[in-house]
Amino acid sequence: MNDCLRSYDDFSYDDEEFDEFEGMTDEEIDELYRPKKSNSRKSLAPLFVYLILKDHSDDGRHMSHKDILKELEEYPYEVHIERKALGRIIHNLTDSQLNIYSGKRSGTWYSNRAA
């Protein structure tokens, strides 16, 4: 008989393997195999902040942290981050050479002009 064409009767299962699932509902079993929620959207927050600043700010329109946080929580980003985390993200963006600028009182903005 060809090895690829074996019947179900040829397989033997150890009952102990399935004992742990016996008292579980279908939903509980599904939960075991469902991928765990990852934090991938939150890890994209620096990119989202950059895109928000690029789309909604310029040399004449600066954004406050509050405005940026509000944009992040809305569609299409739908990410909630703390104010301090946003501060770190903005600090990192201003340190990079991505034309993001920030002032203590003036807010944060994207500039098209080369620095």
Secondary structure by P-SEA (a helix, b strand, c coil): cccccccccccccccccccccccccaaaaaaaaccccccccccaaaaaaaaaaaccccccbbbcaaaaaaaaacccccccccaaaaaaaaaaaaacccccccccccccccccccc
